Amino acid sequence: MRPGATARLAGAGMGLDLPLILKEAGLTALVVFALALPLFGFRTVDSAGGLDVAYRFDWVAAAVAVAFVGRALLVAMRTLGGAQRARPGEGLLARAGRAFYRHTTWIGAAAVAFAVLLPLLPFADRYVIDIASYFLIYVMLGWGLNVVVGLAGLLDLGYVAFYAVGAYSYALASLHLGLSFWWSLPLAGALAAGFGILLGFPVLRLRGDYLAIVTLGFGEIIRIILVNWYSFTNGPNGISGIARPSFFGLAFSRSPGPGEVAFHEFFGLDYAPVHRIAFLYYLILGLALVTNLFTLRIRRLPVGRAWEALREDEIACRSLGLNPTNIKLSAFAIGAMFAGFAGSFFATRQGFISPESFTFIESALILSIVVLGGMGSQIGVVIAAFAIVVLPEWFREFQQYRMLVFGAAMVMIMVWRPRGLIAHRDPTVRLHAGGEAGR
Amino acid sequence: MMALPDAAGEALLEVEHLTMRFGGLVAVNELSFVARRREITAIIGPNGAGKTTVFNCLTGFYTPTVGRLALRHPRRTYFLERMDDFRIAQFAGVARTFQNIRLFPRMSVLENLIVAQHNTLMAASLFSVAGLFGLARYRHAERAAIERARYWLEKTGLTPFADDDAGSLPYGLQRRLEIVRAMCIEPVLLCLDEPAAGLNPRESAELNRLLLAIRAEHGIGVLLIEHDMSVVMGISDHIVVLDHGSLIADGTPDEVRSDPKVIRAYLGEEEDELPGDVAADFGRNHGEGQA
């Protein structure tokens, strides 16, 4: 209906086609009426005799009126605006986007500087730093999954499994083997990468939807094992009392144990719990930046280019002598490794983990960060993680409406920028110097 | 380069009794021919004759039901029917292009050519470890890869487009890019599946020049599937004609052009050449009877 309508509007030029506007607005109002009548119109209320039905037809009328006027205005605006905006690609968004791409390096540097200074800023209280490190976990997970989904084009719906492997390997290693965080970190990464390869083998021949279903299953298998292997993982009760990381052997506690030196004593500060929070923040910031630098670097290496080539056309890759098995497994392993690092950070930050933290919704959240940000874009992941993780946290006061707004925002982004916020891709190597964004 | 100046005319690929069955359908039947170094061998035939199936067998995308595909290198022989597709490209040095172009559309033209040199670069970067730390060894290898890419870009007039997305190129340039991408793996045998499809006369003349230059300067064998007779007759040294999966003619362009079996396969059988009852039995479906 819409393309035909716009064509007719364009033909009418500047004039307002009143019957068309009324028709479109009327149709919209009809749809809203059909939806609003059951949703708004009837309501159950507690009364003395049990449940009673109350009516809110005034709400229905208001919704229909808003939809009618809104749609009419929208169509009218499109008629008037269509004449002026001859080139559709030259919208404000497109121009802002180009300016953004030209200065990506500076924007990235400014963001890193801001992130480094954040705990020192006056408004940064415990809550802000806590949210920021929560946000950075998702940024790191997004960057890790970006290797698998954005670069290699392998749709992975079970990414949270590797996050869980990392978290549990640190928790169990610190509990049973007494390993410190810094020793467990490579162990967690290696174990997660191992699981990445383990998942990679059976799905080598799958692509697209089939791959997504198998990875989804893999994520659930890991979670169900965590729930049911009671003797090893303590089942649904989870693992508590996970060791906190230390600052080069300095503990973050008011009264350190025998033979330990506390951070505040060593530096002659007063004890403040925010030290530990800030330390955790810098820890995840460092891990996330390592992930980012690694990914940026590896994109320019043969492996990274092979990942992107595999995403573009697997058959062409084979015909050029690229071994698809190695390429896929390396993508799964490296993506999983970063999830493992993030997982062990998560365990040490929370001090408690249970299978509850590793449900499918987490995978979906991370995947939506990658897709929304623009597949393969590093800075897009940061923006999308901010939109998906931080904004709902800020708008917590709005209670149930925040999810409604969140959904609406997702829909709008997909309408305006169907390939993600940052769909731009810079070549990893240039023949002609002087292109935008240097090497 | 694998150029062998004194090896002209020597057998490069020997196809013996190649048969490919898909269930009850015989796509290629007992096909034998030889392709030589420094020669352009064209495989022609009506639609559905099994030409692309031969390519898919040669490049490992299919495993032949029966047959031997021997690729003669100076020091050893590769039996392609036993190898994985990517190993055929990597070790035996058989490169191919596709009927429907298969570039990496959202990567730049230059990146397309660099990806083709993956195995060389991978070894130079010690499986990326050296590359990760920016060692000189990898930087040199990458520069060499870019130089090779530049050579091919200049040869095909693609240099101004080097940093554009491959998918944004015009169709004719995409075809050319696919061919030079295949050349970047330094093949000994280049298999082109309908490289002139969809090209205008000027573009196919340029294609002819490119293929002749590849044959002359790189001393490799070229296998060519093509319907465009101006390309086939203009540049082939040797033509193999297939019909319904079987070899019906094998010779120089002049021999093939005048071969009555080839004319019959292309123009159809005249009914009065057959006895009446046979013609009635086979009717217009005589081909399916043979298969």
Boltz contact constraints between the chains, C-beta under 6 A:
constraints:
  - contact:
      token1: [A, 297]
      token2: [B, 132]
      max_distance: 6.0
  - contact:
      token1: [A, 301]
      token2: [B, 128]
      max_distance: 6.0
  - contact:
      token1: [A, 301]
      token2: [B, 131]
      max_distance: 6.0
  - contact:
      token1: [A, 302]
      token2: [B, 118]
      max_distance: 6.0
  - contact:
      token1: [A, 302]
      token2: [B, 121]
      max_distance: 6.0
  - contact:
      token1: [A, 302]
      token2: [B, 122]
      max_distance: 6.0
  - contact:
      token1: [A, 302]
      token2: [B, 125]
      max_distance: 6.0
  - contact:
      token1: [A, 303]
      token2: [B, 128]
      max_distance: 6.0
  - contact:
      token1: [A, 305]
      token2: [B, 115]
      max_distance: 6.0
  - contact:
      token1: [A, 306]
      token2: [B, 118]
      max_distance: 6.0
  - contact:
      token1: [A, 308]
      token2: [B, 107]
      max_distance: 6.0
  - contact:
      token1: [A, 309]
      token2: [B, 104]
      max_distance: 6.0
  - contact:
      token1: [A, 309]
      token2: [B, 115]
      max_distance: 6.0
  - contact:
      token1: [A, 312]
      token2: [B, 104]
      max_distance: 6.0
  - contact:
      token1: [A, 313]
      token2: [B, 102]
      max_distance: 6.0
  - contact:
      token1: [A, 313]
      token2: [B, 104]
      max_distance: 6.0
  - contact:
      token1: [A, 316]
      token2: [B, 102]
      max_distance: 6.0
  - contact:
      token1: [A, 318]
      token2: [B, 85]
      max_distance: 6.0
  - contact:
      token1: [A, 318]
      token2: [B, 86]
      max_distance: 6.0
  - contact:
      token1: [A, 319]
      token2: [B, 89]
      max_distance: 6.0
  - contact:
      token1: [A, 319]
      token2: [B, 96]
      max_distance: 6.0
  - contact:
      token1: [A, 320]
      token2: [B, 89]
      max_distance: 6.0
  - contact:
      token1: [A, 320]
      token2: [B, 116]
      max_distance: 6.0
  - contact:
      token1: [A, 320]
      token2: [B, 185]
      max_distance: 6.0
  - contact:
      token1: [A, 321]
      token2: [B, 86]
      max_distance: 6.0
  - contact:
      token1: [A, 321]
      token2: [B, 89]
      max_distance: 6.0
  - contact:
      token1: [A, 321]
      token2: [B, 90]
      max_distance: 6.0
  - contact:
      token1: [A, 321]
      token2: [B, 119]
      max_distance: 6.0
  - contact:
      token1: [A, 321]
      token2: [B, 185]
      max_distance: 6.0
  - contact:
      token1: [A, 322]
      token2: [B, 86]
      max_distance: 6.0
  - contact:
      token1: [A, 322]
      token2: [B, 118]
      max_distance: 6.0
  - contact:
      token1: [A, 323]
      token2: [B, 86]
      max_distance: 6.0
  - contact:
      token1: [A, 427]
      token2: [B, 108]
      max_distance: 6.0
  - contact:
      token1: [A, 427]
      token2: [B, 111]
      max_distance: 6.0
  - contact:
      token1: [A, 427]
      token2: [B, 163]
      max_distance: 6.0
  - contact:
      token1: [A, 430]
      token2: [B, 163]
      max_distance: 6.0
  - contact:
      token1: [A, 431]
      token2: [B, 110]
      max_distance: 6.0
  - contact:
      token1: [A, 431]
      token2: [B, 162]
      max_distance: 6.0
  - contact:
      token1: [A, 431]
      token2: [B, 163]
      max_distance: 6.0
  - contact:
      token1: [A, 432]
      token2: [B, 163]
      max_distance: 6.0
  - contact:
      token1: [A, 435]
      token2: [B, 163]
      max_distance: 6.0
